[in-house]
Amino acid sequence: MIEETEQVYELQMEKLQKLEEKNRQLRVMVEQDWLTGIYNRGTIELKINQQLQMYQKGALFVLDVDHFKQINDQYGHICGDVALKKIAAVLKKITYKNGSAGRVGGDEFVIFYPEADDESFIEEKRKEIRSLLKQIQVTDGASIYVSICGCMYRPNDDYISMFRRADALLVKEKHIRRRLDGEHVYNDIYMSENLLVDIELIRKELREQEIIPGAFCQDYHSFQNIYRFIERRMSRIQGEAGLILFTLMNPKGAYPSFEQQEQCMFALKRIIQSSLRLGDVFTQYSSFQFLVMALDTKEEGIQCIIDRIQKAFAQNACLKDKMLLHHDFPLEAVHTHVAR
């Protein structure tokens, strides 16, 4: 009888422990931000209000990530999420035992130090947090930059009043940093750092990610814009350029059949790409034609390009005896003189 009672007691205790663990997990889910693991918006407000009532002092900081949308656009939302997690990990580490950190928006965070009671603490902590977060690498060597402002507790403050004060300072700082002074220099050196980051991100975005040897293959619309740009450039800088139109035909002098086009055009594209220089441009003009623009090349140089492509074409097993390659040169040299 005693053994049965002990077994029942152990089963009840096991059920109770499981229930307590489940409740603990539910509390965590309710309190924590789903992505970063730190407090969510509702919980951080509750925690800070409790600490304000207890200590009647403290410093609250509001921070957000500069150009966070650019991080998502440039590197993807997964990379952006990883950056937010890294930020949260740093903030959690530096809030000490009694401090609190929470995520209150997409890239906006709150930190509270309940024992701070000196105005000098604000600036010192700002520099420390900014420096630590700057060490976070997003990817490809790109660092995190944040805007951060804080305020000290005033009598009768609660979370909302302190947040509004710190957030207003943050907005003001951003406006100041965006404004140029009379000498066209930003008032905050930190903004200059951000500008350098912006320029570097733009360079990476514009730069060709994977340079394929040979000519630069573009869609027709892009080719057209490049041609027009070269026309404008030639109006003020003397140079040489020309166009070549390559056309595939079968031995009977007709255009390739639909079945032949895909394979033959793919083979010809590879020939043209490998036969031209890195600075030349070409595009598929029709289902059986390629248009080539050779830059900084005189007529004899263009003829060499044609001979090179014709030779490679004749040696290609997929095309030999099945297709003929015709060319028209020059369609029109890019020597446009715009009236000034």
LUMMIDO-436698 format. One record per atom (N, C-alpha, C): x, y, z. Coordinates in pm, whole numbers, padded with zeros to 5 digits, always signed. Example, Ala and Ser with C-alpha at 12.3 -4.5 7.8 and 13.67 -1.06 7.14 Angstrom:
BEGIN
+01319-00569+00780;+01230-00450+00780;+01320-00330+00780;+01285-00225+00708;+01367-00106+00714;+01290+00003+00787;
# end
This chain:
BEGIN
+00084-00122+00000;+00000+00000+00000;+00087+00126+00000;+00192+00123+00081;+00283+00239+00089;+00355+00259-00044;+00395+00146-00107;+00464+00154-00235;+00372+00215-00341;+00245+00175-00342;+00149+00230-00438;+00131+00380-00418;+00124+00421-00293;+00109+00563-00262;+00231+00642-00310;+00351+00586-00292;+00474+00653-00337;+00477+00664-00489;+00431+00558-00557;+00428+00561-00702;+00331+00667-00754;+00215+00674-00689;+00116+00777-00727;+00174+00916-00705;+00243+00933-00590;+00304+01063-00557;+00410+01101-00662;+00493+01003-00700;+00598+01029-00799;+00537+01066-00934;+00429+00996-00972;+00362+01028-01099;+00305+01168-01097;+00244+01204-00983;+00187+01338-00970;+00296+01445-00976;+00409+01418-00909;+00520+01513-00911;+00576+01528-01052;+00585+01416-01124;+00636+01420-01262;+00543+01502-01351;+00411+01482-01333;+00313+01560-01409;+00323+01708-01375;+00342+01737-01246;+00354+01876-01201;+00478+01942-01260;+00588+01869-01261;+00712+01923-01318;+00696+01950-01468;+00631+01858-01537;+00608+01878-01680;+00518+01999-01703;+00417+02014-01618;+00327+02128-01630;+00400+02258-01603;+00487+02260-01500;+00565+02379-01470;+00660+02413-01585;+00722+02312-01644;+00812+02335-01757;+00736+02389-01877;+00617+02334-01899;+00535+02384-02010;+00494+02529-01987;+00458+02560-01863;+00422+02698-01829;+00540+02791-01847;+00660+02743-01808;+00781+02823-01824;+00806+02853-01972;+00791+02750-02056;+00810+02767-02200;+00709+02865-02258;+00585+02857-02208;+00481+02949-02256;+00513+03093-02215;+00563+03110-02091;+00601+03246-02045;+00712+03302-02132;+00809+03217-02164;+00920+03260-02251;+00867+03302-02387;+00775+03222-02441;+00719+03254-02573;+00644+03386-02569;+00574+03411-02459;+00495+03535-02446;+00586+03655-02425;+00694+03636-02349;+00781+03748-02312;+00886+03781-02417;+00935+03682-02488;+01049+03703-02576;+01009+03742-02717;+01096+03821-02779;+01083+03850-02921;+01113+03721-02998;+01029+03687-03091;+01039+03557-03159;+01170+03539-03235;+01229+03649-03284;+01350+03638-03367;+01478+03645-03285;+01487+03744-03196;+01614+03772-03129;+01629+03707-02993;+01518+03667-02930;+01527+03604-02799;+01532+03700-02682;+01542+03831-02706;+01536+03928-02597;+01390+03967-02577;+01364+04055-02480;+01225+04090-02450;+01155+04152-02572;+01027+04123-02585;+00948+04187-02690;+00896+04322-02639;+00819+04389-02721;+00777+04527-02691;+00694+04535-02563;+00595+04447-02548;+00510+04452-02430;+00584+04420-02303;+00673+04321-02309;+00744+04277-02189;+00847+04380-02145;+00919+04441-02239;+01022+04538-02200;+00958+04658-02132;+00840+04699-02178;+00769+04809-02113;+00732+04772-01970;+00681+04651-01951;+00643+04605-01817;+00765+04597-01725;+00875+04540-01774;+00996+04523-01693;+01055+04658-01653;+01061+04752-01748;+01119+04883-01718;+01033+04959-01618;+00903+04952-01634;+00813+05018-01537;+00833+04960-01397;+00851+04830-01387;+00876+04768-01257;+01007+04817-01196;+01111+04828-01281;+01240+04873-01232;+01238+05021-01195;+01163+05101-01270;+01151+05244-01236;+01085+05262-01100;+00983+05184-01073;+00917+05192-00943;+01010+05149-00830;+01095+05052-00860;+01185+05000-00758;+01303+05093-00730;+01365+05146-00838;+01490+05222-00822;+01468+05374-00823;+01364+05421-00888;+01340+05565-00904;+01459+05635-00968;+01525+05568-01060;+01637+05624-01137;+01663+05530-01255;+01757+05569-01340;+01793+05482-01452;+01814+05561-01581;+01872+05492-01678;+01897+05551-01811;+01835+05460-01916;+01760+05519-02006;+01696+05443-02114;+01753+05488-02248;+01791+05390-02333;+01846+05417-02466;+01754+05358-02572;+01741+05434-02681;+01669+05386-02799;+01769+05385-02914;+01774+05276-02988;+01865+05269-03102;+01799+05199-03219;+01841+05236-03339;+01800+05162-03458;+01917+05151-03554;+01905+05059-03649;+02014+05031-03743;+02003+05125-03862;+02113+05193-03893;+02114+05282-04009;+02108+05200-04138;+02020+05241-04228;+02008+05180-04361;+01981+05029-04353;+01895+04990-04259;+01868+04847-04244;+01797+04791-04368;+01712+04871-04431;+01645+04825-04553;+01748+04792-04661;+01855+04873-04662;+01960+04850-04761;+02029+04715-04737;+02043+04678-04610;+02102+04548-04577;+02012+04437-04630;+01881+04449-04606;+01787+04349-04656;+01787+04342-04808;+01788+04460-04873;+01785+04463-05019;+01914+04408-05080;+02027+04443-05015;+02157+04406-05070;+02191+04259-05045;+02165+04214-04922;+02211+04082-04883;+02098+03982-04858;+01974+04028-04856;+01861+03939-04832;+01811+03945-04689;+01685+03908-04670;+01620+03918-04539;+01679+03820-04438;+01728+03707-04485;+01790+03612-04392;+01913+03673-04329;+01993+03739-04411;+02113+03807-04361;+02074+03921-04266;+01965+03991-04299;+01915+04096-04210;+01873+04041-04076;+01806+03926-04076;+01764+03862-03951;+01885+03822-03867;+01988+03770-03933;+02111+03731-03861;+02174+03853-03795;+02174+03967-03866;+02229+04090-03810;+02152+04133-03685;+02019+04124-03690;+01937+04160-03573;+01966+04068-03455;+01986+03940-03481;+02018+03846-03374;+02152+03880-03310;+02250+03918-03393;+02382+03953-03341;+02375+04080-03256;+02295+04176-03299;+02276+04299-03222;+02215+04266-03087;+02110+04184-03088;+02041+04147-02964;+02136+04076-02868;+02224+03990-02922;+02319+03917-02838;+02415+04013-02768;+02460+04116-02842;+02550+04216-02783;+02478+04295-02675;+02356+04340-02703;+02279+04420-02607;+02249+04341-02480;+02216+04214-02497;+02188+04130-02381;+02311+04116-02293;+02427+04109-02357;+02552+04090-02283;+02592+04214-02204;+02562+04333-02258;+02611+04455-02194;+02507+04520-02102;+02392+04457-02081;+02293+04515-01989;+02316+04473-01845;+02418+04394-01821;+02454+04351-01685;+02342+04268-01623;+02350+04251-01494;+02256+04163-01424;+02118+04227-01412;+02113+04355-01383;+01984+04420-01357;+01924+04492-01478;+02004+04508-01583;+01955+04582-01700;+01859+04500-01784;+01797+04568-01880;+01699+04503-01967;+01720+04550-02110;+01700+04458-02205;+01708+04491-02347;+01588+04431-02418;+01532+04507-02512;+01416+04457-02584;+01414+04507-02727;+01347+04433-02811;+01325+04474-02951;+01183+04528-02961;+01171+04655-03001;+01041+04721-03001;+00989+04751-03141;+01068+04716-03243;+01028+04739-03382;+01114+04653-03472;+01102+04673-03603;+01179+04593-03696;+01328+04594-03668;+01389+04714-03666;+01532+04727-03637;+01554+04824-03520;+01453+04838-03435;+01459+04933-03323;+01465+04857-03191;+01559+04900-03104;+01582+04833-02977;+01580+04934-02862;+01551+04883-02742;+01552+04963-02620;+01644+04895-02519;+01724+04975-02448;+01809+04925-02340;+01784+05010-02217;+01779+04947-02101;+01755+05020-01977;+01856+04976-01870;+01920+05077-01809;+02012+05055-01698;+01951+05117-01572;+01893+05037-01483;+01816+05091-01370;+01899+05160-01263;+02029+05135-01256;+02110+05192-01149;+02187+05317-01192;+02175+05355-01321;+02246+05475-01368;+02182+05600-01310;+02268+05692-01263;+02214+05815-01204;+02300+05937-01235;+02382+05928-01340;+02470+06039-01377;+02456+06066-01526;+02439+06193-01562;+02422+06231-01704;+02540+06187-01789;+02661+06185-01731;+02779+06147-01807;+02769+06001-01855;+02689+05923-01787;+02671+05782-01822;+02614+05768-01963;+02526+05861-02003;+02460+05855-02134;+02562+05854-02247;+02651+05953-02250;+02746+05965-02360;+02849+05853-02358;+02895+05816-02241;+02992+05707-02231;+02932+05576-02283;+02809+05549-02242;+02746+05424-02283;+02711+05427-02432;+02673+05542-02483;+02646+05555-02627;+02766+05513-02709;+02883+05568-02672;+03006+05537-02745;+03039+05388-02735;+03021+05333-02616;+03053+05192-02596;+02963+05102-02681;+02833+05129-02678;+02738+05046-02753;+02762+05059-02902;+02781+05181-02948;+02805+05203-03091;+02932+05131-03137;+03036+05138-03056;+03163+05072-03089;+03148+04921-03096;+03076+04864-02999;+03059+04718-02997;+02976+04670-03116;+02870+04744-03147;+02784+04703-03257;+02852+04721-03392;+02943+04817-03400;+03015+04841-03525;+03104+04722-03562;+03140+04643-03461;+03226+04525-03485;+03151+04409-03548;+03019+04417-03550;+02939+04311-03611;+02955+04317-03762;+02988+04205-03821;+03002+04195-03966;+02873+04138-04025;+02813+04211-04117;+02693+04161-04184;+02734+04052-04282;+02812+04089-04381;+02871+03997-04477;+02964+04077-04566;+03059+04010-04629;+03153+04075-04720;+03223+04194-04655;+03244+04188-04524;+03315+04295-04456;+03229+04416-04423;+03099+04413-04454;+03011+04525-04424;+02976+04525-04275;+02990+04642-04211;+02967+04653-04067;+02829+04713-04037;+02789+04697-03911;+02663+04754-03862;+02689+04895-03811;+02604+04989-03847;+02609+05124-03794;+02473+05156-03733;+02474+05216-03616;+02348+05244-03547;+02339+05391-03508;+02215+05438-03494;+02188+05565-03430;+02136+05533-03291;+02188+05601-03191;+02148+05572-03053;+02145+05699-02970;+02039+05715-02893;+02025+05828-02800;+01963+05777-02670;+01992+05848-02562;+01939+05807-02433;+01897+05924-02346;+01827+05895-02239;+01786+05999-02145;+01785+05941-02004;+01799+06031-01905;+01799+05991-01764;+01658+06002-01707;+01635+05928-01602;+01506+05930-01532;+01479+06068-01471;+01353+06110-01481;+01306+06231-01415;+01189+06190-01324;+01163+06268-01220;+01052+06233-01129;+00921+06208-01205;+00854+06102-01166;+00725+06061-01223;+00736+06002-01364;+00859+05975-01410;+00876+05912-01540;+00823+05769-01538;+00771+05725-01653;+00746+05584-01675;+00812+05547-01809;+00790+05424-01851;+00856+05379-01976;+00818+05467-02094;+00690+05497-02108;+00643+05574-02224;+00707+05712-02229;+00710+05782-02116;+00765+05919-02116;+00915+05917-02146;+00988+05819-02093;+01132+05811-02120;+01158+05770-02264;+01079+05676-02315;+01097+05634-02454;+01073+05749-02550;+00965+05826-02525;+00934+05939-02614;+01047+06042-02613;+01106+06066-02496;+01214+06164-02486;+01339+06115-02561;+01375+05989-02540;+01493+05935-02606;+01471+05924-02757;+01349+05886-02797;+01318+05872-02939;+01319+06007-03009;+01272+06111-02940;+01274+06247-02998;+01418+06291-03021;+01507+06259-02926;+01649+06291-02943;+01709+06216-03061;+01664+06092-03079;+01714+06011-03190;+01673+06071-03324;+01547+06110-03334;+01497+06172-03457;+01573+06301-03487;+01595+06381-03382;+01667+06508-03397;+01810+06483-03446;+01876+06383-03388;+02013+06353-03429;+02020+06312-03575;+01923+06233-03619;+01920+06190-03759;+01902+06309-03852;+01816+06403-03813;+01794+06522-03897;+01920+06607-03904;+01987+06621-03793;+02110+06701-03791;+02216+06637-03879;+02227+06505-03873;+02328+06436-03951;+02301+06445-04100;+02174+06458-04135;+02139+06464-04277;+02155+06603-04336;+02168+06701-04248;+02174+06839-04296;+02318+06882-04320;+02342+06950-04430;+02476+06999-04460;+02494+07138-04400;+02615+07165-04350;+02640+07301-04303;+02685+07386-04421;+02723+07510-04396;+02759+07604-04502;+02876+07560-04585;+02965+07480-04531;+03084+07436-04603;+03064+07299-04665;+02940+07251-04665;+02906+07121-04723;+02978+07007-04653;+02988+07019-04521;+03046+06912-04441;+02942+06872-04338;+02921+06745-04317;+02822+06702-04220;+02867+06740-04079;+02769+06778-03998;+02799+06822-03862;+02854+06710-03775;+02818+06587-03804;+02860+06475-03722;+02958+06390-03802;+03075+06366-03746;+03176+06285-03814;+03122+06147-03843;+03036+06100-03756;+02979+05966-03773;+02902+05954-03903;+02841+06065-03945;+02767+06061-04070;+02861+06040-04186;+02982+06097-04177;+03081+06077-04281;+03115+05929-04295;+03124+05861-04181;+03150+05717-04183;+03035+05645-04255;+02913+05688-04225;+02797+05625-04290;+02798+05648-04440;+02838+05770-04481;+02844+05800-04623;+02944+05709-04694;+03057+05684-04628;+03156+05595-04687;+03099+05455-04702;+03022+05413-04603;+02958+05282-04610;+02858+05279-04726;+02779+05387-04740;+02682+05394-04848;+02750+05381-04984;+02860+05456-05002;+02931+05453-05129;+02985+05313-05157;+03038+05249-05053;+03092+05114-05072;+02982+05015-05108;+02864+05028-05044;+02752+04942-05078;+02705+04965-05221;+02705+05093-05264;+02666+05125-05401;+02763+05063-05500;+02895+05076-05467;+02996+05016-05555;+02973+04865-05569;+02948+04799-05456;+02927+04655-05459;+02802+04619-05538;+02699+04705-05526;+02575+04679-05596;+02592+04697-05747;+02669+04799-05787;+02690+04828-05929;+02789+04731-05992;+02886+04687-05913;+02994+04605-05967;+02941+04471-06017;+02998+04424-06127;+02964+04293-06180;+03007+04188-06080;+02913+04103-06037;+02941+04008-05930;+03034+03896-05975;+03014+03849-06095;+03098+03741-06147;+03139+03775-06289;+03265+03814-06304;+03312+03857-06436;+03343+03735-06520;+03268+03721-06630;+03289+03610-06723;+03388+03658-06829;+03494+03581-06854;+03593+03622-06955;+03527+03646-07090;+03582+03742-07164;+03528+03773-07295;+03436+03893-07293;+03357+03905-07398;+03272+04023-07415;+03159+04026-07314;+03101+04144-07301;+02995+04170-07205;+02860+04150-07274;+02792+04039-07242;+02663+04009-07304;+02551+04080-07228;+02466+04152-07304;+02357+04226-07243;+02227+04203-07320;+02114+04228-07252;+01988+04225-07324;+01983+04345-07418;+01893+04340-07515;+01894+04442-07620;+01871+04583-07565;+01781+04596-07469;+01752+04729-07413;+01877+04788-07346;+01949+04706-07270;+02072+04754-07205;+02178+04787-07309;+02187+04703-07414;+02281+04728-07522;+02252+04862-07588;+02124+04889-07608;+02083+05016-07670;+02125+05135-07585;+02108+05123-07452;+02149+05232-07363;+02300+05252-07364;+02375+05141-07368;+02522+05151-07376;+02562+05219-07505;+02498+05182-07617;+02527+05243-07746;+02504+05395-07742;+02391+05433-07682;+02360+05576-07675;+02458+05651-07586;+02501+05584-07480;+02602+05646-07394;+02733+05665-07471;+02772+05564-07550;+02895+05575-07629;+02881+05688-07732;+02764+05700-07791;+02740+05811-07885;+02765+05945-07817;+02711+05960-07696;+02731+06085-07622;+02879+06106-07590;+02944+06000-07551;+03086+06010-07516;+03170+06049-07638;+03136+05992-07754;+03210+06022-07876;+03190+06166-07922;+03084+06229-07872;+03060+06368-07912;+03161+06463-07849;+03232+06418-07745;+03331+06506-07682;+03469+06442-07670;+03477+06311-07688;+03606+06243-07680;+03627+06165-07809;+03734+06195-07878;+03760+06129-08006;+03795+05982-07981;+03732+05895-08055;+03758+05753-08038;+03703+05675-08155;+03725+05546-08153;+03681+05459-08260;+03592+05349-08204;+03485+05321-08275;+03398+05211-08238;+03316+05172-08359;+03269+05048-08361;+03190+05004-08476;+03096+04893-08438;+03000+04867-08527;+02898+04764-08505;+02913+04652-08607;+02889+04530-08562;+02891+04414-08650;+02762+04336-08625;+02695+04297-08732;+02575+04215-08720;+02606+04077-08777;+02600+03975-08692;+02622+03837-08735;+02486+03768-08752;+02471+03700-08867;+02344+03634-08899;+02367+03489-08935;+02292+03400-08871;+02299+03257-08903;+02203+03223-09016;+02252+03142-09112;+02167+03091-09219;+02206+02947-09246;+02114+02870-09301;+02148+02734-09337;+02212+02732-09476;+02269+02620-09519;+02339+02616-09650;+02253+02656-09769;+02121+02652-09752;+02031+02691-09862;+02004+02841-09863;+02064+02913-09769;+02045+03057-09765;+01921+03100-09691;+01859+03009-09617;+01739+03042-09539;+01775+03053-09392;+01688+03116-09317;+01712+03127-09174;+01694+02991-09106;+01758+02970-08993;+01748+02840-08925;+01605+02809-08887;+01574+02678-08885;+01443+02636-08839;+01433+02656-08688;+01311+02650-08639;+01289+02670-08497;+01366+02568-08415;+01374+02443-08464;+01443+02337-08393;+01594+02364-08386;+01648+02427-08489;+01793+02452-08496;+01835+02576-08417;+01745+02671-08401;+01782+02802-08350;+01848+02796-08213;+01786+02728-08118;+01835+02731-07980;+01977+02679-07968;+02003+02560-08025;+02136+02501-08016;+02240+02584-08089;+02206+02628-08210;+02301+02704-08292;+02332+02841-08231;+02231+02909-08179;+02252+03041-08120;+02331+03031-07990;+02308+02924-07916;+02385+02904-07793;+02533+02885-07826;+02561+02804-07930;+02699+02780-07971;+02763+02909-08022;+02688+02985-08102;+02743+03110-08157;+02767+03213-08046;+02679+03216-07949;+02697+03310-07836;+02829+03283-07765;+02861+03157-07741;+02986+03122-07673;+03107+03160-07758;+03095+03142-07889;+03204+03179-07980;+03229+03328-07975;+03121+03407-07986;+03135+03553-07985;+03192+03601-07852;+03141+03548-07744;+03185+03591-07611;+03334+03565-07590;+03380+03447-07631;+03521+03412-07609;+03614+03475-07710;+03560+03522-07822;+03644+03579-07927;+03664+03729-07912;+03584+03793-07826;+03593+03937-07808;+03666+03971-07678;+03696+04099-07661;+03766+04145-07542;+03667+04177-07429;+03723+04193-07312;+03642+04220-07193;+03561+04350-07207;+03615+04445-07284;+03549+04575-07296;+03450+04585-07411;+03433+04478-07490;+03336+04481-07599;+03199+04434-07549;+03095+04470-07623;+02958+04441-07580;+02883+04373-07695;+02797+04276-07660;+02714+04217-07765;+02578+04179-07708;+02483+04159-07799;+02346+04123-07759;+02282+04037-07867;+02182+03961-07828;+02105+03886-07927;+02003+03981-07987;+02015+04001-08119;+01932+04100-08186;+01799+04040-08233;+01805+03914-08276;+01685+03842-08316;+01706+03695-08284;+01613+03610-08325;+01626+03468-08293;+01739+03401-08370;+01801+03472-08466;+01912+03413-08542;+02023+03516-08569;+02027+03623-08487;+02127+03728-08509;+02186+03777-08377;+02316+03812-08381;+02384+03878-08271;+02440+04011-08320;+02431+04110-08234;+02483+04243-08265;+02600+04271-08172;+02714+04308-08230;+02837+04330-08154;+02879+04476-08165;+02921+04537-08055;+02980+04670-08057;+03123+04660-08006;+03217+04687-08096;+03359+04683-08061;+03405+04825-08030;+03455+04846-07908;+03494+04979-07864;+03645+05000-07880;+03682+05126-07905;+03822+05164-07920;+03891+05077-08024;+03822+05056-08136;+03872+04968-08241;+03853+05034-08377;+03962+05037-08455;+03953+05092-08590;+03902+04985-08686;+03880+05022-08812;+03818+04932-08907;+03897+04805-08926;+04032+04817-08931;+04113+04696-08949;+04101+04603-08828;+04085+04664-08710;+04067+04585-08589;+03934+04512-08590;+03831+04577-08643;+03699+04513-08651;+03703+04396-08749;+03778+04412-08856;+03792+04302-08951;+03862+04182-08888;+03958+04208-08800;+04026+04100-08727;+03927+04024-08637;+03837+04101-08575;+03735+04038-08489;+03646+03947-08572;+03603+03995-08689;+03518+03916-08777;+03589+03788-08819;+03716+03800-08859;+03792+03683-08902;+03807+03581-08789;+03828+03631-08667;+03846+03544-08551;+03717+03465-08523;+03603+03534-08529;+03475+03468-08503;+03440+03370-08615;+03467+03409-08740;+03440+03320-08853;+03524+03193-08844;+03649+03206-08803;+03738+03090-08790;+03688+02995-08682;+03651+03052-08565;+03600+02970-08455;+03469+02904-08494;+03387+02977-08571;+03260+02922-08618;+03283+02802-08709;+03380+02812-08801;+03410+02704-08895;+03465+02580-08825;+03527+02600-08708;+03586+02488-08635;+03488+02423-08537;+03372+02482-08520;+03275+02431-08424;+03196+02315-08484;+03201+02199-08416;+03138+02078-08469;+02987+02092-08478;+02927+02168-08386;+02781+02183-08386;+02732+02266-08504;+02819+02352-08558;+02776+02446-08661;+02831+02414-08799;+02946+02351-08802;+03014+02323-08929;+02924+02241-09021;+02915+02284-09145;+02837+02218-09249;+02687+02225-09227;+02644+02284-09115;+02500+02295-09089;+02451+02439-09104;+02540+02534-09072;+02502+02675-09074;+02611+02758-09142;+02570+02870-09194;+02662+02969-09248;+02651+03095-09164;+02762+03163-09149;+02763+03286-09069;+02791+03405-09159;+02693+03492-09170;+02710+03614-09248;+02732+03733-09154;+02796+03835-09206;+02815+03954-09124;+02797+04079-09209;+02756+04186-09146;+02743+04317-09208;+02830+04413-09129;+02924+04477-09196;+03016+04568-09126;+03057+04680-09222;+03067+04800-09178;+03005+04843-09051;+02861+04884-09077;+02773+04859-08979;+02638+04913-08990;+02647+05065-08990;+02717+05112-08888;+02744+05255-08876;+02842+05274-08762;+02952+05338-08791;+03049+05363-08685;+02989+05460-08584;+03025+05446-08460;+02969+05532-08356;+03052+05660-08351;+03029+05744-08449;+03100+05873-08457;+02995+05982-08467;+02922+06003-08363;+02815+06103-08363;+02865+06232-08303;+02847+06341-08371;+02889+06471-08320;+02764+06552-08287;+02743+06573-08160;+02624+06646-08115;+02654+06795-08116;+02562+06872-08172;+02581+07017-08173;+02578+07072-08033;+02671+07162-08001;+02679+07221-07865;+02618+07359-07863;
# end
